[in-house]
Amino acid sequence: MKDRFFEKTALITGAAQGIGVSIVKRLSQEGATVCLLDINKDLLEKIKQEIEDAKGEVQIYRADVTNKEEVNKTVNEILRTYKKIDILVNNAGIIRDGFVSKISEEDWDQVLSVNLKGSFLLCQAVFPSMKEKRYGKIINISSRAWLGNIGQANYSASKGGLVSLTRTLALEFARYNINVNAVAPGLIDTPMARGLPKEALERLIKMQPTGKMGCVDDIASAVAFLASDEAQFITGQILHVDGGKSCGLLAL
Ligand SMILES: NC(=O)c1ccc[n+]([C@@H]2O[C@H](COP(=O)([O-])OP(=O)(O)OC[C@H]3O[C@@H](n4cnc5c(N)ncnc54)[C@H](O)[C@@H]3O)[C@@H](O)[C@H]2O)c1
């Protein structure tokens, strides 16, 4: 599948660590020019070097997805340089977990702002050029938690909102040959998951049908499929990549 993304330009948010890096590497290995957006400049520089060492074409942009001005500036810079954005992956996301009685207004706003508003701003910013080119693949990284998760009211709501945004944009954009889909990862081994308290993480792993966490490449594979022309008649769909966790509870 080498060069599945030959001459394609991809913008990936939250691209400095975890799942984002794996998506960046996969799209780059398959021929895409990769544009990395993140708030973490130092990590971005490191990934840029790795992509360049592997002879990939890469640009980095320090920007906050919640800031409309920074988002628009980044998208305009990419369009000036590469004339088009074929693929957008809205991957930036945060957690601020707690039971609903303990979630502060600030934690609610922050999670909704990064996970939902950020994706909306990026979709809005890339849409005019995708529409003009009559080509686009948008993949939003939701979460299995959109189905509901104890202790994650803000996160679940943000990821459920992202599902609704995906389905609505799929309808609005279909006539312009723009596909909008979501990937809903289960528990994946990343700095975000490793940041959970040790006992909580162990409990979560036990609750997986597979008895283990997924890896970042599992998500990158799903994203690469949805970003490819093999998925041209697929839009508005939510692809759960969660080892079966979304199918129901395990009888313990
Ligand atoms: N790890 C999991 O188990 C898991 C499960 C389901 C869904 N997800 C989702 O996958 C995505 C990636 O998760 P991860 O585990 O790799 O997370 P991570 O915390 O390892 O990486 C997230 C990246 O997003 C960046 N980011 C955070 N806020 C930002 C902002 N305002 N603007 C720009 N960049 C910002 C961070 O700097 C970081 O590089 C997230 O949307 C997350 O919700 C992860």
The ligand as a MOL file (V3000), in Angstrom:
LIG
                    3D

  0  0  0     0  0            999 V3000
M  V30 BEGIN CTAB
M  V30 COUNTS 44 48 0 0 0
M  V30 BEGIN ATOM
M  V30 1 N -5.4660 6.8220 24.6290 0
M  V30 2 C -6.6680 6.3050 24.6670 0
M  V30 3 O -6.9130 5.2740 25.3160 0
M  V30 4 C -7.7870 6.9550 23.8880 0
M  V30 5 C -9.0200 6.2920 23.8590 0
M  V30 6 C -10.0670 6.8610 23.1530 0
M  V30 7 C -9.8840 8.0460 22.4750 0
M  V30 8 N -8.6730 8.6740 22.5300 0 CHG=1
M  V30 9 C -8.5740 9.9490 21.7980 0
M  V30 10 O -7.4810 9.8820 20.8980 0
M  V30 11 C -6.9110 11.1970 20.7490 0
M  V30 12 C -5.4150 11.1240 21.0340 0
M  V30 13 O -5.2500 10.6000 22.3310 0
M  V30 14 P -3.8140 10.2360 22.9560 0
M  V30 15 O -4.0500 9.1600 23.9360 0
M  V30 16 O -2.8090 10.0730 21.8880 0 CHG=-1
M  V30 17 O -3.5710 11.5860 23.7710 0
M  V30 18 P -2.2050 12.2670 24.2490 0
M  V30 19 O -2.5380 13.0460 25.4740 0
M  V30 20 O -1.1170 11.2660 24.3120 0
M  V30 21 O -1.9170 13.2870 23.0330 0
M  V30 22 C -2.7930 14.3490 22.7520 0
M  V30 23 C -2.0570 15.4210 21.9790 0
M  V30 24 O -2.9770 16.5220 21.7990 0
M  V30 25 C -2.2770 17.7310 22.0550 0
M  V30 26 N -3.2150 18.7890 22.4540 0
M  V30 27 C -3.8810 18.8710 23.6480 0
M  V30 28 N -4.6010 20.0060 23.6790 0
M  V30 29 C -4.3960 20.6460 22.4930 0
M  V30 30 C -4.8570 21.8780 21.9340 0
M  V30 31 N -5.6740 22.6860 22.6300 0
M  V30 32 N -4.4510 22.2240 20.6990 0
M  V30 33 C -3.5920 21.4210 20.0030 0
M  V30 34 N -3.1150 20.2590 20.4840 0
M  V30 35 C -3.5070 19.8750 21.7160 0
M  V30 36 C -1.2890 17.3750 23.1550 0
M  V30 37 O -0.2300 18.3130 23.2370 0
M  V30 38 C -0.8380 15.9830 22.7120 0
M  V30 39 O 0.2720 16.0520 21.8370 0
M  V30 40 C -7.6670 12.0920 21.7130 0
M  V30 41 O -8.6800 12.7870 21.0240 0
M  V30 42 C -8.2750 11.1270 22.7030 0
M  V30 43 O -9.4340 11.6340 23.3010 0
M  V30 44 C -7.6310 8.1600 23.2090 0
M  V30 END ATOM
M  V30 BEGIN BOND
M  V30 1 1 1 2
M  V30 2 2 2 3
M  V30 3 1 2 4
M  V30 4 1 4 5
M  V30 5 2 4 44
M  V30 6 2 5 6
M  V30 7 1 6 7
M  V30 8 2 7 8
M  V30 9 1 8 9
M  V30 10 1 8 44
M  V30 11 1 9 10
M  V30 12 1 9 42
M  V30 13 1 10 11
M  V30 14 1 11 12
M  V30 15 1 11 40
M  V30 16 1 12 13
M  V30 17 1 13 14
M  V30 18 2 14 15
M  V30 19 1 14 16
M  V30 20 1 14 17
M  V30 21 1 17 18
M  V30 22 2 18 19
M  V30 23 1 18 20
M  V30 24 1 18 21
M  V30 25 1 21 22
M  V30 26 1 22 23
M  V30 27 1 23 24
M  V30 28 1 23 38
M  V30 29 1 24 25
M  V30 30 1 25 26
M  V30 31 1 25 36
M  V30 32 1 26 27
M  V30 33 1 26 35
M  V30 34 2 27 28
M  V30 35 1 28 29
M  V30 36 1 29 30
M  V30 37 2 29 35
M  V30 38 1 30 31
M  V30 39 2 30 32
M  V30 40 1 32 33
M  V30 41 2 33 34
M  V30 42 1 34 35
M  V30 43 1 36 37
M  V30 44 1 36 38
M  V30 45 1 38 39
M  V30 46 1 40 41
M  V30 47 1 40 42
M  V30 48 1 42 43
M  V30 END BOND
M  V30 END CTAB
M  END
